[in-house]
Amino acid sequence: MAKLVAPHSSEQVKPLLLPERERVDERKRAETLKKIPLDSRAVSDIFMLAMGAYTPLDGFMNHDDWRGSCVDMKLVDGVFWPIPITLPVAKDLAGGIGAQEEVALVDAETGEILAIMEVREKYSIDKKLEAEHVYRTADPKHPGVAKVFAQGDVNLAGPVRVLSEGEYPKKYPNLYIRPAESRAMFIGKGWSKVAAFQTRNPMHRSHEHLAKIAVEVSDGVFIHQVLGKLKAGDIPAEVRTKAIQAMIDNYFRPDTVIQAGYPIEMRYAGPREALLHALIRQNFGCSHLIVGRDHAGVGSYYGPFDSQHIFDELWDGALLTQPLKIDVTFYCRKCYGMATAKTCPHDPKEHISISGTQQREMLSNNAPIPPEFSRPEVVDILRKYYASLQPTS
């Protein structure tokens, strides 16, 4: 039987979603509690806790765990954790909450009660400290830093009991795969060495090449896409899913790839986020995370391979899931195919560099996209989507 990596610092995955039979009464009780509105990041974190992707956390971090995560990437009990998972609220709202009081956590956008939280601690943080350690910059133009600086001044800490996963299970019935489910799927296929590929974009030829390298050295690849809030201009998950599936169906051998999605909201923290992505994939049962160029980065805040180098800074036992580090990929006219900087001996002028940003620009301008850049079956799906965005005469 396939033997998968253990969940992070736990013998088993710890989903915080209550069993369905308990939710009806708990929802009624939640209606009587003070309501705490959640922004999109906190909503995403609730759903990640619900499915067990944040194992072994039982809720939102207290002050000492927040600080340890920021400064040392380590919780008070020694567990590795590279990005703090916290619940910030406005100071006046926090002031009305007593010690050990239970509150209802509500999606500010939909009004749905998502969880009940026992507030065990209230504390303020040094936002600049969090920005400089986690994001390596205090520049407010960085989207992750901007979110930290704009958040409420008081963090609430304590365990949560989740009552809902929102619209995700209904909206993505074949894509929304929880860690316990992915583990069962891998075991069912006889996979023990599984490489995860993180994406928030449709996959072009460079992405495909990364996944195929991973297929060569593992039992299978878990293409795991972001379903949470994206940046403006990003392609919606429904369209992205179809495009990725067209690539899988036409260019991969059957039973070598599983496509799935999960409800994280990107923080664009570069190296630290690469570590968090690996930790999360450990909970999903993946032994490796593909880490290519500028993983989880934004702008020019991080070096192209900083997200690979940071894995070398970890202490023994911090993380079981390991990085599959792959160099810059491109199409080489001389090689007549995809290559990396480690395998191609030819002049860079023979290289066709490929990026999601370029592809989006080509699609927006209805420019031709060569087959060296993206597969025609993928381009057809994306062109239909971009055509739907054009105003009708």
Secondary structure, 3 states (H helix, E strand, C coil): CCCCCCCCCCCCCCCCECCHHHHHHHHHHHCCCEEEEECHHHHHHHHHHHHCCCCCCCEECCHHHHHHHHHHCECCCCCECCCCCCEEECHHHHHCCCCCCEEEEEECCCCCEEEEEECCEEECCCHHHHHHHHHCCCCCCCHHHHHHHHCCCEEEEEEEEECCCCCHHHHCCCCECCHHHHHHHHHHHCCCCEEEEEECCCCCHHHHHHHHHHHHHCCEEEEEEECCCCCCCCCCHHHHHHHHHHHHHHHCCCCCEEEEEECCCCCCCCHHHHHHHHHHHHHHCCCEEEECCCCCCCCCCCCCCHHHHHHHHCCCCCCCCEEEECCCEEEECCCCEEEECCCCCCCHHHEEECCHHHHHHHHHCCCCCCCCCCCHHHHHHHHHHHHHHCCCC
